[in-house]
Each structure stands twice: as structure tokens, then as C-alpha cells.
Amino acid sequence: MHSFSRTTVWLRLGWRLCAVLLCLFNVPRAQADATLLLQEPYSYDGALAGTGHAAVYLDHVCAASPVVLRPCEPGEIGIVLSRYHEVAGYDWIAIPLVPYLYAVERQEDVPLFVDAKLVAFLRDQYRRKYLESLAPDRPGGGAPSGEWYMLAGASYDRTIYGFQIETSPEQDALLIQKLNSHPNHKHFSLVTNNCSDFAREVIDFYYPHAVHRNVIFDLGVTTPKQIAKMLAKYSRRHPGLQSSNFVIPQVPGTIQRSKPLHGVLESVLSAKKYMVPLLVLHPYISGGVLAAYFGHPRFNPAQHALVLDYRWQLDAPVTSADRRSYQRQLDELKQPGSILESSSDAAMEGKTWQRLQADAKPELDESGTPAMQVHIGSEIETVGISRANVLDDPGSSPLAAKLLAARIQQELRTTGPRKAAHSDVASDLALLRQILAVQPQTGLAAIFPSPNESINENRTQSAAATQP
């Protein structure tokens, strides 16, 4: 009996280890999974409410169209379901996982470093190919306005936390039948039928009463953070169910980093513009708010979470010690010499990749992979910007080196939670070494401008921005 118990324990531990270390989405498994995607706020939501967004990823459910579900075929990896405020009058939309996160169809085509112009280009390319029925061109041509952009490229705007729990194909079939047979008409309401309410309804379909809104802490409004907290708690109470949590990092780039997640009371207390008037006008109410807040246990979605890397495997996040080690490796690559030897390359002197990309034009190469046309003086050079094509053209190695340098520099930032995976930083350094090996005399002195050059560049950009 004792031997059997020990064997059972090891089998369970072995399964959990495989679930964590093997490819999360690409490993075929007998059971299905539902994953709550808890998404950090950005833009106006980050500045005001800070509650973020919620969606559900189903790895055995696919889409015949954005509003018609079907079971997945072998090799397909599922869809993301979410409710939106205003997308063609529908209540929910289904988007394949890779496009939902990155607005490309293959994970190897994800850009290494993005800006707003590149993201808009990729989203519009995907819209034209798959979402014309939901977001047709404007009458005069061009991309329409509206919330359709939220359907593709979510990981460019924000960091996403995943809370996965085991389901079954039979449950998936019932959900498909339910959603396909019920009218899919908009009934979004910020207070009673928001994106979190839809995620709650989906999770509760699989596990009734597993998650619920918090009347005190969130004043009865369903928030993404509350749903994630309840699902994590439900998983702990049911250890027989296979579950895990992880982080999908925001893609490095010049797009502003997303903000920490808050509940309703957290949003009030973290914003002086809300709390100060409340303290002055309603001290008793504010006292109750403070008591409820500090008496409520905190929930950190990143705690003990591994990071989804470029291979779509889960890896440990980079620690402070790791960051120092990687920084030393990066510094060792900064050797005397320059990649700016030809007359065309001289035009790049003192320019970061961010500045070169700002003046560049995004495009798709012959294989449909993102690339950039970069202006170097009077010439135009094309550089691959994903792992699939960054090494394709040795002639563009100076540009590719700047691209990798910008990405690594952001991955090694010391501010904020640890959201970079070991394997991502190691792979990026390896790519950079391959690029530098093309020209043995190359160093990174010109790739990383001196502090004075960076200051002068920022001043030049600020002055240009003020011109009419």
C-alpha cells in the first residue's frame, strides 16, 4: 500500500513537471484545457480604472468563422474567446491563438521589437485577410476605427497572465453547441455584462460556481483580477485537476509598457484623483474603503509563475543575478571597432534601432514574414525582424545587430516585475553573436550610443515633435 501511494505521488509529480516544462500549447494531450487570460491594462484603462481585460483560451475549440465554433482538427491549437464592447454588433468573438496574441499566423513570425506603426500594419494585414466581415474598409479605403484592433496583437499592448485548468472534450462539445445555438448579439454592460462576466460564465460552464464576483472588494462588479484569483483558489482546492499559471510577456518595443492590474477598490486607492476628494468629502466612507482594502488578502498573478518563451515553452523568469550575468555577456560583446565602415553605413552612426525603425516602412517578405525597409542615407535596406528571417540577409547585419541590441536592452531592464524568460535572453544573445560573426571586426560601440548621443537624439526628436 505504501509503495502504491509513493508511485501515485511520483506519477502526479511527473505529470505536473511535464505540464510545466514541455510546450504548453503544442503538446498533444488526451484532455482539453481552458485558460483564463488575465490581461494588464494600458492606455486610458491603465491611467483610469486599471482593471484590464479578460478572455478565455480553449485549446480544443476552433472557429469556422469568428462567430461560429467547431472542434479542432489535429495540429490546431485552439481559439481565444472574449466579449467586446463594440465589434460588428456581436457579443463574443473567437480568434485563433497566435493571431490573437501577435497578429501573425505563425509563432516564428512574431517581431522581435515593435513600434506602433508596425503593430498597426500587422493588425491591418490580418484584418484584410480574415476580419473584413467584422471590420470592413472605410468608404474611402483604409482601416476602420473601432475596437476591432483588440482582436489581434494583444501581446503588443500588454502583459498577459494565464491560469490554465483541465477540461474535457465532452465539455468542449457542449460549450460549442451552446454558443452556436444561442443568439450572438451585443449586450455588453460595464457593470453587469463586461468581458470578465463573459469569462466567468465560460469558466462556470466547465466548473459551476468555481468563480464569482466580489461584492465588497469590487463593489459587485466582476473584474479580471477577481476571476483569476477565484480560479487559482479553485485549482488549489482541487489538486486532482491539472492546472498551471504562467506569464505571456509584452513584446519588447517602443509601445508603452502595460500597467499593474487592480480591482475596483485598488483602483480608487491607487489614484490620488479619486482618493483625496473621497477623504475630504466622505471620511467615513473612505475609512470603510481603507478597512476593506487592507483587510483583504492581496493577489499577485505573477507569483510563482513561469514565463512563456519564444518556443512556446515555460521557463523560469530572469532574476537579478541572471540579469547581471547576461549584462556582463552583453558588455563583453562591446569591442573596439565599428560596423559603420561603408559610406552607406556611415548614415547610421549614433542612431538607435528605435530611431531607425521610426523612419522605416513595415512590409511582408516573400514568405509573408514581417520585415522593415530602413532608410540609410539615400538608400533603402530591408532587414528581417523576426527569428524566421533576421539572419536571412548578411548585408543587413548592422541593422539586425541594432535590432537585437534594442530587444536585449529592454529585456534586461531592472524596473518592474520579472517578465523575461531565461531562454529568450539566451537565444537573443546567441542571435546577436551570429550576426556579429558575419563581420569579425564588429563591436557594439556604435550600436549602443553614448549617453551624450542618446540625450542629443532625444532632444532632436522632442524638437521635431513640436514643429507644426
N, C-alpha and C positions, 0 to 999 in steps of 0.2 A: 504493500500500500504506500509505504514511504517512497519507494523507487518510482512508482507511478506518478505520485504528486510532483516529485522532482522533475520527471520527464515532462509533465504537463507545463510546469513553470518554465522550463527551458524552451519548450516549443512556443509558448506565448511570447517569451522574450525574443526569440529568434524572429518571429513574425513582426514584432514591433520594430526590431532593428532593420529588417528588410524594408518595411514600410517607410522608414525614415531615410535610409541611405540609398535605396535604389531610386530610379527615375520615377517621380511622383505620378506623372500623367501617362507615361509611355509603357509602363509595365502592365501586361495583361493580367487581370485578376478575376477570380470567379465571381466575387461580389462587386456591387457597384458602390459608388461613393457620392455623397453630397457635401459640398464645401461652401461654407459661408465666406464670402469675400467682403471683408471689412475694410473700407477704403478711406484713407485720410482726407480731410477737407483741403481745399485750395481756393484761390481767388476770393470771391465775395463770401463764400461759405467759410473759408478759413479765417477771414477777417471778422465775420459777424457771429454766426451760430457755432461753427466749428464741429458740427455733428457728423460730417462726412456722408458717405453713401454706402448702401448695402446691396449686394447681389448674391446669387447662388450659382455655383458651378456644378453641373451634373455630368459625370464622366461617361455615362452610358446612355445619355439622351442627346439626340442630334436634331437638326432642323431641316425640314423640307423647304421651308422658307422662314424668314424672320418671325413669322406669326403662326407657323404650323410645325408641330413637333413630330418626331419619329424615333424609333430605336436606332442606335448607332450601328453601323456596319463595322466589320473587323478593320482595325487600323485607324478608325476615327476616335477622337479624344473628347468629344462632348461639346456642350454649349454653356454659355453664361446667360441666365435669366434675370431680368430686372424690370422694375416698374419705373416709368419716366413720367415727368410732368406733362410734356407735350411733344410727342413724336407721332405724327400722322393720325392722331386720334386713338391710338392703341393704348391698352393698359400695360401690357408687358411685351417685351421684345426678346428674341433669342438670337445670340451671336456666337459663332464658333470661338473657342477659347483663345487661340493665337491672335486672330484679328481683334478680338475684344481687348486684349492687353496691349497689342503693338501695331495694329492697323497694317500688318503684313500677313501673308498666308503661311510662311514657313518660319520656324523659330530661328534658323540660322541667318535669316534676312533682317533681324532686328538691328537697327542702327546702334553704333557704339556710343554716339554722342549726338544729341539733338538740340535744335532750337525751334522756336515757334513756327518759323517758315517751313521747315522740314516736316514737322508734325502735321501742319495744315495740308501740305502736299500729299502725304501718305494717306491721311484720312479721306481726302477728296478722291484719290485714286481708288480706294476701296469702295467709297460711296458710288462712284460711277459704275463700278463693276458689279456690285451686289445690292446696293441700297437705293437705287433710283426710285423704286416704288414707294419708299418711305420718305425720301428727301430728294425730289426731282430738282433739276437745274432751275435757277431763277428765269423769268421770262426773257431777260436779255442775255442769258448764259451765265455760267459760273456757279459756284457753290451757294446753296441757300443758307439763310440764317436758321436759328432754332437749336434745339438740344440734340439733333442727330449726331453731332460730333462726339457725344458721350458714348456712342455705340462702338467706337473703335479707338484704340490707343489709350486706354485708361492708365497704363503704367507710365506714360509720358508726363501725366499731370500729378500723379500721387503714388505714394507707397501703399501697398495693399497687404492685409493680413488674412491668411487663410485658416479656417477652422474646419477640418475635414472629419466626417463621421461615416461609418459604414452603413450602406443601404442594401437593397436587393433589386435584381432585375424585375421582379414581380411588382415591387412598389413603383419602380420607374414606369412600368407599363400602365399602372393605374393613374399615375400623375399625367402621363401623356394623354390618356383618354379624357381625363377631367378637363385639362386646359384646352384641348382641341374641341371639346364638345360645348364648352361654355362661351358665351359672347366675350370677345376681347375688345371691350370698349373702355375708353379712358374714364376712370373715376378716382384720379389722384386727389388727395387732400393732405396738406402738410401735417395736420394734427391727427387725423384718423385713418388715412389710407396713403401713407408715404411709402418710399422704397423699402424701409425697414419693416413695415407691416406686410408687404408682399413677401419678403424674405422669411418673416416669422410664419406666414401661412404655409409656405413651402416646407420649411423645416418641421412644422407641426403636422403636416400631412404625413411625413415619414415617421415622426415620433410625437404623437399627440401630447400636448401640454408640456413639451420639453422647454419651450422658450415663451416668454411673456414680457409685456411692458412693465415698467416700474412706475407706480403711481406717485411715490414720494420723490425719488431722486430725479426722475424725468418728468414729473408733473403729469403723468398719464400719457405722455407722447412716446411712441415707440422710436427708439434711436438705434443706429447701427451698433454702437458700443454695448448697449444693454443686451441685444440679441446675441452678440458674440460671447459676452460674459455668461449668459444663461446656457448657451450651447457648450461652452467649456466646462461649466459646472455639471451639466447633464452627462458629459463624457466621463468626468471623474467619478460620478456616482454609478456609472455602468461600465466598469473596466472590461467586461466581456466584449464590448463593441470596440472594433479597431478604430482609432482616431489619432489625429496629429494636428499640430499647428505650425505655421511657417510664415515667412515674410517674402513677398514679391517686391523687390526694391524698385523705386522710381528710377527710370533710365537716366544716367548722367547727362547733363546738358545745361544750357543757359536758362531753361524754364525754371521759374521759382520753385523751390522745394515745398512739398505739401506740409501742412501743419499737424500738430498732435490732435488726436481725437478727444472730443468732450461729450459728456451728457448735457442735459438741459441745465442743471444747476451748476455744473462745471463751467459751462459757457458764461453763465451770469457772473460767477465768482472770478473768472479769469479775465473779464473785461471791465476795466475801470469805468467805462462809459455807462455800464449797467449798474455796477455795484455802488458807486459813490452816490448817485441820486437815490438809490434804494435805501442806503444807510441814513441819508439826510431826511427823506420824506417818510420812510416807514421803518424805524429802528427795530420794532418788534418783529416785523416780518423778516427783515434782514437777519435778525438774530436766529429766527427759526430756520432760515435758509442755511446759515453757517452751521447750526447744530446738526441739521440733516446731512450736510456735506461732510463734515469731519467725523460724524458718527457712522458713515457708510464706508465699507471696505473698498479700497482702490483696486481697479482692474487695469493691468498693463498688458496689452495684446502682444507686445514683443517679448515678454518674459519667457525665457527658456525656448524661444522659437529659433529654428534653423532658417537658413536663407535659401531660396530657390535660385540656383545659379544658371549660367548660360546653357548648360547641358540639360536643364530641367531636372536636376538632381538636388537633393537637400544637403547643404554643407553648413559648417559652423560659421558664425559671423566673425569678422576680423576684430580682434581685441586690440587694446592699446599696445601691448607688446608686439603683436603681429604687425601693427601699423608702423611701429618704429623699425622693425626688421625690413619690411617692404620699402620703407623710405630710404634706408641705407642702400638697398639694392638699386633703387632708382638713382640715388646720388652717385653710385659707382659708375653709372652709365653716362654721367655728365663729364665727358673728357674734353681736353683741348681739341680744337679743330672745329670745322663748320660744315654743314651740309649746303651752305649757300655759296657754291663755287662758280656756277654758271651765271651768265648775265640775267637769265630769266629767274633763277633762284634768288638773286640779289633783291628782287622786289619783295621777298618775304621777310627780309631782315626786320626783327623787332616785332613781328606780328604773331599773335597767338592764333591757335585754331579757331577760337571763338570769333575773332575779328575776321578771319578769312571766310569762315562759314557764313557770317552775317552778309557778306557781299557775294556769296556763291548762289548757284541755282541748283535746286534738287532735281533729280531725274531718276529713271529706272534704267539699268543697263540691259544688255541683250537677254539676260536670263530673268529679268524682272526684279532684280535686287537693287535696293536703294544705292545711289551714288550722288556725287556732287561735282558740278562744273565750277572750278575755282579760278578766279581771275588772278593771274600772276603777271603784273605789268600789263603789257598789251596782248598777252597770250592767255589762253584758257586751257587748263589742265583738268582732267577727270580723275577723281580718286574714289575708290570703293570705300564705303563707310560702315560695312558690316563684316562679321567674321567670314562670311561667304566670299567676299571679294576684295577685302582690304589689301591682300597680298598679290592680287592679280597683275598689277602693272608696276614693275620695278622702277619705271621712270617717275612714278608719283610717290616714291618712298619718303621724300622730305615732308610731303603733305600728310601721308599716313602716319609718320612719326609724330607730327604735331597733334594729330587726332588722338592717337593712343596716349600721348603725354597729357592732354586735357582730360581724358577719361580717368587715367590713373590718379591724377592730381585731385579730382573730385572724390574718387573712391577712398582716398587716404585723408579726407577731411576729418578733423578731430571733433567737430561740433555735432551735436545731435546723437540719436541712438545709433548703434552699430547695425548698418543695413547693407554692408558689402560682404560677399562670401569669399572665403579663402581662395577657392578655385577660380573665381572671377579675377581677382587681383593677380594671382599667379599666372593665369592664362594671358592677361593683358601685358604683363611684363615679358612673357615669352614671345608674344607677338611683336612687341617693341624691339626685342633683341633680334628677331628675324629681320625686321625692317632695317635696323641699323647695320646688320651684317651685309646688306646689299652694298653699302658704301663703308668699307672698314675704317676710314678716317672720320666717320661721322661721330659727333658727340651731341649732347643735348643742350649745350650752352646757348645755342640760338633758338632752341625750341621753347625753353623757359626764359622769357625776357627778364632782364634785371629789374629790381624794384623801381628804379627811375623810369625805365622804359614802360613798365606797366602803368605807372602814375601818369606819364605823359599821354599814353594811349587812352586812358580813361578820361583825361581832361579833353583830349581831342574829340572823343565820342560825345561827351557831355556838351561841348560847344556846338558840335554839329547838330545835336538834338534840339538845341534852342533856336536854330535858324529857321526862318519861315519856309 
